[in-house]
Structures are given as structure tokens and as C-alpha cells.
Amino acid sequence: MNDNIQSRSGSAAGQDPATRVLIVTAVAAEREAILRGLGGSARFEVIAAGAGTALAAAGTAAALAAGTYGCVISAGIGGGFPGRAPVGSLAVASEMIAADLGAETPEGFRSAAELGFGSNTVPAAHGTAEALAAALAAAGLPVSTGPVLTVSTATGTAGTAAALAARHPGAVAEAMEGHGVAVAAQRFGIAALELRAISNPVGPRDRAAWQIPAALDALAAAAAILLEVL
Ligand SMILES: O=C(O)c1cccc(C(=O)CC[C@H]2O[C@@H](n3cnc4c(=O)[nH]cnc43)[C@H](O)[C@@H]2O)c1
């Protein structure tokens, strides 16, 4: 197993495996925020699998091969599309889209699906994403719902942000792992969700302005709500 993966297993003895939830983050700080919100619930296992779809998919598949789960969640901080998901708010994916998987052509970007490589979209667990968003809103946490884009290169210019928004008009956020986690879950026949706490706008890169502590606090608050919904 990848050395990057730090896991915490609750004692699953006596539990219905179908109620266990695997949460996959990229980095340890995200995992710790989620553990803080979960408050020690044994139904949840939280791993930090690394950044990017390859590590996310590999880590998810390894965890699913080793245990039994009813649901998988890709979770962490992310970029929010201006006007849709402000910094400090939460985004719940309706679908996880591999947004830059495809080819550039003289006529513009062509997605993997358009190239005949199959779908580049995995729908979120039907009903559960809506229930999670409703519970977050009921708890007074600002939340947006819509496609969350998975990118290999974090957007750093207004031009790329505009191109992504034009290709995916309802997109609320971008991050770097959701589609990889969802594809791994799909291979195991398990429903997937993606939850992002917005640390920065999608647009011109200004890493110093990322509101990481606020996003991690929002992630911890959202994790507490997961206990009610799942
Ligand atoms: O430096 C820190 O303290 C720190 C704490 C928590 C997380 C980080 C990360 O750098 C996480 C990397 C992770 O964040 C996602 N992310 C966040 N914003 C964007 C974005 O605008 N575009 C794409 N991805 C974004 C992504 O999933 C990364 O893997 C640092």
C-alpha cells in the first residue's frame, strides 16, 4: 500500500458492513479536519491517499479491496467557481467529471467521451447527495450543488476558468481527486459522493490568498453533518 495512505479504522466488530463509509482525502490536514468533525465515529474510515486522480483511485481501490463499505466520499478543500461557490462555503457534487481528460484539437478541447473512450462523468449517489446538501443547509452551512470538476492541473488563469465554466455551465467547484475516487468506487459497485470546502476561487492563481484554515473548519463542520446523513 502507498506510504502516503494513513488510515484510521474504527472497530467494525458487530457493525453492518453496508453502513460503513470510506472517506478519501488528498492530504493529512484534510483527513484530520474530517476526523475532528466525526468525533471518533467507528463507522467511518478516513484515509489520506495523496493528491491527484492516480493516487486517489489507487488508494480508494486498495481500501475497498481490504474492507467492506456502503459508500465512498472524496472530500477535501477545493476551488469554487465565482458566483457559485464562495470561499468558506461547501460544495456537494451532483456528478464527478474528469474535466481535462481528452485532447486538444484545432477546433478546441474534445473530452474523453467525445473521443470514444467512454464516459468522463460519474454520477453521485442518487438521493444521498441531495440529502447531504439539504442537511448542510439546514445546519446553516452555505452549500452549493452541481458538477464538481476533477482536473490534473489546478486552474491558474482567468482564461482556463472561463473555458471550464463554458464547457460545464453548472459546475460549482474543481479539485484533483473526485473522479478517480468515484471510478474506483464504481468498479466495486459502491456509490460515491464528493464534498469540497472552498479554499480559493477558480481563476488567476494567488496561492497566498487561499483560505485554508477556514476551509478546513468548514470541512470539519460538514463532517459532523455526515454523521446524521449516512
Ligand atoms: O498547505 C496546507 O496547509 C494545506 C492544507 C490542506 C490542504 C492543502 C492542499 O494543498 C490540498 C491539495 C488539494 O486541494 C484541492 N484543491 C484546492 N484548491 C484547488 C483548486 O483551485 N483547483 C484544484 N484543486 C484544488 C486539490 O484536490 C488538491 O489535491 C494544503
The ligand as an ORCA input file, in Angstrom:
! r2SCAN-3c Opt
* xyz 0 1
  O      -0.846     23.906      2.999
  C      -1.722     23.454      3.746
  O      -1.773     23.682      4.962
  C      -2.776     22.619      3.160
  C      -3.791     22.126      3.955
  C      -4.798     21.363      3.401
  C      -4.794     21.088      2.046
  C      -3.770     21.581      1.262
  C      -3.716     21.302     -0.175
  O      -2.917     21.835     -0.891
  C      -4.701     20.333     -0.699
  C      -4.466     19.994     -2.145
  C      -5.771     19.616     -2.751
  O      -6.624     20.730     -2.761
  C      -7.504     20.636     -3.821
  N      -7.625     21.975     -4.394
  C      -7.775     23.093     -3.667
  N      -7.974     24.153     -4.445
  C      -7.956     23.694     -5.720
  C      -8.138     24.340     -6.980
  O      -8.364     25.560     -7.110
  N      -8.034     23.555     -8.074
  C      -7.806     22.226     -7.984
  N      -7.646     21.588     -6.804
  C      -7.732     22.316     -5.693
  C      -6.990     19.542     -4.727
  O      -7.873     18.465     -4.642
  C      -5.621     19.199     -4.173
  O      -5.315     17.841     -4.201
  C      -2.758     22.336      1.785
*
